[in-house]
Amino acid sequence: MSASTSYQPVLTEKSINPHVLNVEYAVRGELSNRANKYAELLASGDNEKVKKENGIRFDSVVTANIGNPQQQPYLAQKPLTFWRQVAALTEYPDLLENKSGTLSDLFPSDARARAEQILHDVGSVGAYSHSKGASSIRKHVAQYIEERDGHPSDPELIYLTAGASAGVQLLLSVVVSGPEVGVMIPIPQYPLYSAALAFNNCHAVRYELDADDDWAVDVAAMGRTVDEERAKGVDVRALVVINPGNPTGSCLTEANIQDILKLAHEKRLVVMADEVYQRNIYHPDQRPFISFKKVLRDFGKSGNAEEMELANQVELVSFHSISKGVSGECGRRGGYFELTNMDPKVEAQVYKMASVNLCPPLQGQIGVDLLVRPPKEGEPSYALWKEETEGIHETLKKRSRKMADQFAKLPGVKCGEAQGALYLFPEITLPPKAIEAAKKEERKPDLYYCLRLLDATGICVVPGSGFGKQPGPNGECFLRTTVLAKETDEFIQRFGDFHKSFLKEFEG
Ligand SMILES: Cc1ncc(COP(=O)(O)O)c(C=O)c1O
């Protein structure tokens, strides 16, 4: 039979899963597509010619829209040497056979020993592992958590994942039983959450973070929101907290975490604690990172009967990742989650769902091992590891501070110092004429500003509305930038020049 010209494709925008259409992910939206196009054009040949032909006014694109530290060429954080040595040896074990000469100099004895240990457990990185991840690595994660929190951790309740994203999506697919379910998410939030909830066709119940109180959680307001939503018939059953915060850069106080956990107990809410930035802390003396697990288990020692009960009742899922911290190994896709106080029958279902995916990527799992078990003092790789990690940490801290200071000096811009994570979230008040111009293009003012910024400077950031923080009535807009750009001074210069000329254009 000849192919019919009237053949209609099975898959159209109308016929596919409608929930897919509801998914939005601003971090990789219109702006980043345009930025990619600019980058491709600039990479395609004679820069001056390409710039002239395409009206491009900059030499390079600065991808400040996504926390991807090793992205080339503009961020280009150097991978940690020990990580790559172990990754190389596990990837190509023949290298372990070479015990003398140049190759052996490349791989110190502790990197070799680590690779051998890992291979002893997983066999080959080309084989599926246990669906929860290799058992030796889960044991190391449990040891890390025990040392961090001072409370026991069970490797059987730890699941290695393909990044925190995969863990969050797995958990949400178990938590959300139907369209009446509601999951609380912070505003502003990391759009993985709104996207996953849209895909699961349930309610994203918003709670506002307080910009005037270091983006803390207003727990009383959160409680009222739960009651209001439940009165409308929404089955609010889980609560997402991102600490340290993305996009806010805040780090919650212990008292705030205690209040959140008490509310979760009172209202019966599963807590999903996204703690992927736990190593990105800039003022550990004033605002240390404290895990939800620690605060929860500490209640068990309080001597107060109600609190002691809470410690063993609030259901908690804690997420971590190799993508952030100082490792920045985003492309390897590694992370884990830990279940606390979960009904064993539910845990069995989580295990089953993890098994459907067979196993997380092996190099991602190895990354988790390196994250939780770095070289120790006295071991051959320790000095270099310390120098590299401290260097990256100091650089991020310095850049974050410098960028916040410079943003705050610009007219119409408010920007607080970040306590952690990899971002700044400045507030920019746009003049009324700029809002009008955005309206004419049928765009939100913050997106309009960010597109103009990209077109003028090559800097790609994300508008606050992408994180659920909508522009205010008097032109107040937010945007999120990473603090990863190598050339901080040039970034600030390009940004500042654009901002001033933008204001001049619309105020004049
Ligand atoms: C708060 C938060 N959670 C999760 C993720 C995703 O991390 P991963 O690369 O481990 O999937 C990110 C990435 O930027 C993030 O900012």
The ligand as an SDF file (V2000), in Angstrom:
LIG
                    3D

 16 16  0  0  0  0  0  0  0  0999 V2000
   17.5060   23.1580   44.9710 C   0  0  0  0  0  0  0  0  0  0  0  0
   17.9410   22.1830   43.9410 C   0  0  0  0  0  0  0  0  0  0  0  0
   17.5540   20.9090   44.0400 N   0  0  0  0  0  0  0  0  0  0  0  0
   17.9200   20.0000   43.1250 C   0  0  0  0  0  0  0  0  0  0  0  0
   18.7000   20.3460   42.0500 C   0  0  0  0  0  0  0  0  0  0  0  0
   19.0580   19.3110   41.0390 C   0  0  0  0  0  0  0  0  0  0  0  0
   20.2740   18.7390   41.3430 O   0  0  0  0  0  0  0  0  0  0  0  0
   20.8330   17.4520   40.5930 P   0  0  0  0  0  0  0  0  0  0  0  0
   21.8140   17.9190   39.5790 O   0  0  0  0  0  0  0  0  0  0  0  0
   21.4500   16.6540   41.6730 O   0  0  0  0  0  0  0  0  0  0  0  0
   19.6740   16.7490   39.9830 O   0  0  0  0  0  0  0  0  0  0  0  0
   19.1230   21.6660   41.8900 C   0  0  0  0  0  0  0  0  0  0  0  0
   19.9170   22.0620   40.7250 C   0  0  0  0  0  0  0  0  0  0  0  0
   20.2410   23.2030   40.4890 O   0  0  0  0  0  0  0  0  0  0  0  0
   18.7330   22.6010   42.8620 C   0  0  0  0  0  0  0  0  0  0  0  0
   19.1050   23.8780   42.7760 O   0  0  0  0  0  0  0  0  0  0  0  0
  1  2  1  0
  2  3  1  0
  2 15  2  0
  3  4  2  0
  4  5  1  0
  5  6  1  0
  5 12  2  0
  6  7  1  0
  7  8  1  0
  8  9  2  0
  8 10  1  0
  8 11  1  0
 12 13  1  0
 12 15  1  0
 13 14  2  0
 15 16  1  0
M  END
$$$$
